[in-house]
Amino acid sequence: MKQGYGHKDKAVRILITGGTGLLGAALQYFAPGDIACFSVYYPERPLPLPLPFPMRAADVSNPEQMRSIFAWARPDLVIHTAAIGSVDYAQSHGDETAMVNVGGTKVVAELCRIFQAAVVYISSNAVFDGENPLYAETDPVNPINRYGRLKVDAEDVIRNSGVPWAIVRPILMYGWPYPGERDNPVVWWVRSLESGKGIKVVDNVFSKPLSVWSCAEAVWTIVRRSAAGIYHIAGRDHISLYEFALVTAEVFDLNPRLIEPVPDSYFPEIAPRPRDTSFDTTKMETELGLKPQGVKEGLAYMKSRRPPDDEK
Ligand SMILES: NC(=O)c1ccc[n+]([C@@H]2O[C@H](COP(=O)([O-])OP(=O)(O)OC[C@H]3O[C@@H](n4cnc5c(N)ncnc54)[C@H](OP(=O)(O)O)[C@@H]3O)[C@@H](O)[C@H]2O)c1
């Protein structure tokens, strides 16, 4: 795929799917000033917090609803973040997840073709089996759970869509979710430790945790440069989830003795997780000019941005 988004020099009207999601909301807060954003959220409900750009409700897997969204936003480019993101939910609700994560991606790709828009698709580290880190963009995929298999299928939809595309694969993201949206491990750890509850955290699964703000910066860099192809986006520190929880306790001034390390076999009921899908970040650093952020720095930033009404 050649660099650039083909028929248009610069994407100035951007449609974000998953607008109230962790990444979808961060993308809006960090949008470059000269870009007009529009976003889609779902399901239709009163939104408790205003977001910076106009939003409309639509089911991403519904072609008619999404066609009217495209007609409203007239995007040059779509950042497609909307998905069922829970690995465990995807494992037990395979058909529903396929309809949203793959079916929704087909709807978005087809409308991009009709409306002559480019697409940046948000995929996942879950496309890898975790046996041979660090993963580069050229490494073969081999997912080990349903969520990962559906991400591979959705990537194929994007690659074969005939529209200019980039695929972004973020790894374990943390940050404050929009009210009522899915928690991430850091939020759960902070709330548990603040209420004096002991937690068990896996010490044999490794990652390079990524703050959602760093991910948003990377996506906007890709958009600004009309970068095409696959990009792995990750933080700097290559650590176990247990070590990550300890740093979280340190940064948030919470009691680390409440954190107990356990192996992943302690949680037999959850979907299989790859042991270590951490990324090689060479392409992100050299092509996009981005420096991966350490977890201490990312967590300190998260602490400084805590919503005032977040329950303590
Ligand atoms: N978070 C991570 O650690 C991580 C890591 C790697 C990749 N990813 C991928 O990155 C993307 C963004 O992740 P995220 O953490 O921002 O996810 P998220 O917070 O769960 O946001 C996803 C959004 O998609 C919306 N959505 C779900 N079904 C929909 C439908 N049928 N129609 C329209 N919107 C729908 C959700 O709305 P409701 O919640 O209101 O249903 C939610 O707002 C996802 O594709 C995810 O798979 C995430």
The ligand as an SDF file (V2000), in Angstrom:
LIG
                    3D

 48 52  0  0  0  0  0  0  0  0999 V2000
   -8.2790   -1.6450   25.8130 N   0  0  0  0  0  0  0  0  0  0  0  0
   -7.2550   -2.4110   25.4390 C   0  0  0  0  0  0  0  0  0  0  0  0
   -6.4140   -2.7940   26.2540 O   0  0  0  0  0  0  0  0  0  0  0  0
   -7.1060   -2.7970   23.9830 C   0  0  0  0  0  0  0  0  0  0  0  0
   -5.9490   -3.4640   23.5870 C   0  0  0  0  0  0  0  0  0  0  0  0
   -5.8040   -3.8280   22.2540 C   0  0  0  0  0  0  0  0  0  0  0  0
   -6.7900   -3.5220   21.3370 C   0  0  0  0  0  0  0  0  0  0  0  0
   -7.9210   -2.8880   21.7440 N   0  0  0  0  0  0  0  0  0  0  0  0
   -8.9390   -2.5720   20.7320 C   0  0  0  0  0  0  0  0  0  0  0  0
   -8.9300   -1.1650   20.5900 O   0  0  0  0  0  0  0  0  0  0  0  0
  -10.2430   -0.6860   20.2910 C   0  0  0  0  0  0  0  0  0  0  0  0
  -10.6310    0.3630   21.3100 C   0  0  0  0  0  0  0  0  0  0  0  0
  -10.5160   -0.2210   22.5960 O   0  0  0  0  0  0  0  0  0  0  0  0
  -11.1710    0.4530   23.8680 P   0  0  0  0  0  0  0  0  0  0  0  0
  -10.4450   -0.0410   25.0560 O   0  0  0  0  0  0  0  0  0  0  0  0
  -11.3460    1.9040   23.6130 O   0  0  0  0  0  0  0  0  0  0  0  0
  -12.5920   -0.2950   23.8600 O   0  0  0  0  0  0  0  0  0  0  0  0
  -13.9020    0.1110   24.6610 P   0  0  0  0  0  0  0  0  0  0  0  0
  -13.6000    1.1000   25.7370 O   0  0  0  0  0  0  0  0  0  0  0  0
  -14.6130   -1.1520   25.0130 O   0  0  0  0  0  0  0  0  0  0  0  0
  -14.6980    0.8990   23.5100 O   0  0  0  0  0  0  0  0  0  0  0  0
  -15.2890    0.2500   22.4370 C   0  0  0  0  0  0  0  0  0  0  0  0
  -16.5400    1.0160   22.1040 C   0  0  0  0  0  0  0  0  0  0  0  0
  -17.2470    0.3470   21.0530 O   0  0  0  0  0  0  0  0  0  0  0  0
  -18.6240    0.4770   21.3250 C   0  0  0  0  0  0  0  0  0  0  0  0
  -19.4340   -0.5450   20.6960 N   0  0  0  0  0  0  0  0  0  0  0  0
  -19.5900   -1.8370   21.0550 C   0  0  0  0  0  0  0  0  0  0  0  0
  -20.4940   -2.4270   20.2520 N   0  0  0  0  0  0  0  0  0  0  0  0
  -20.9020   -1.4950   19.3610 C   0  0  0  0  0  0  0  0  0  0  0  0
  -21.8230   -1.4950   18.2960 C   0  0  0  0  0  0  0  0  0  0  0  0
  -22.5190   -2.5860   17.9500 N   0  0  0  0  0  0  0  0  0  0  0  0
  -22.0000   -0.3490   17.5980 N   0  0  0  0  0  0  0  0  0  0  0  0
  -21.3390    0.7830   17.9100 C   0  0  0  0  0  0  0  0  0  0  0  0
  -20.4420    0.8480   18.9270 N   0  0  0  0  0  0  0  0  0  0  0  0
  -20.2380   -0.2880   19.6450 C   0  0  0  0  0  0  0  0  0  0  0  0
  -18.6950    0.3360   22.8330 C   0  0  0  0  0  0  0  0  0  0  0  0
  -19.9180    0.8630   23.3060 O   0  0  0  0  0  0  0  0  0  0  0  0
  -20.5860    0.2920   24.6690 P   0  0  0  0  0  0  0  0  0  0  0  0
  -19.4850   -0.0020   25.6210 O   0  0  0  0  0  0  0  0  0  0  0  0
  -21.4730    1.3710   25.1290 O   0  0  0  0  0  0  0  0  0  0  0  0
  -21.3070   -0.9460   24.2370 O   0  0  0  0  0  0  0  0  0  0  0  0
  -17.4950    1.1400   23.2940 C   0  0  0  0  0  0  0  0  0  0  0  0
  -17.8420    2.4800   23.4950 O   0  0  0  0  0  0  0  0  0  0  0  0
  -11.1480   -1.9090   20.2880 C   0  0  0  0  0  0  0  0  0  0  0  0
  -11.3220   -2.3250   18.9680 O   0  0  0  0  0  0  0  0  0  0  0  0
  -10.3660   -2.9380   21.0700 C   0  0  0  0  0  0  0  0  0  0  0  0
  -10.6830   -4.2290   20.6430 O   0  0  0  0  0  0  0  0  0  0  0  0
   -8.0960   -2.5030   23.0380 C   0  0  0  0  0  0  0  0  0  0  0  0
  1  2  1  0
  2  3  2  0
  2  4  1  0
  4  5  1  0
  4 48  2  0
  5  6  2  0
  6  7  1  0
  7  8  2  0
  8  9  1  0
  8 48  1  0
  9 10  1  0
  9 46  1  0
 10 11  1  0
 11 12  1  0
 11 44  1  0
 12 13  1  0
 13 14  1  0
 14 15  2  0
 14 16  1  0
 14 17  1  0
 17 18  1  0
 18 19  2  0
 18 20  1  0
 18 21  1  0
 21 22  1  0
 22 23  1  0
 23 24  1  0
 23 42  1  0
 24 25  1  0
 25 26  1  0
 25 36  1  0
 26 27  1  0
 26 35  1  0
 27 28  2  0
 28 29  1  0
 29 30  1  0
 29 35  2  0
 30 31  1  0
 30 32  2  0
 32 33  1  0
 33 34  2  0
 34 35  1  0
 36 37  1  0
 36 42  1  0
 37 38  1  0
 38 39  2  0
 38 40  1  0
 38 41  1  0
 42 43  1  0
 44 45  1  0
 44 46  1  0
 46 47  1  0
M  CHG  2   8   1  16  -1
M  END
$$$$
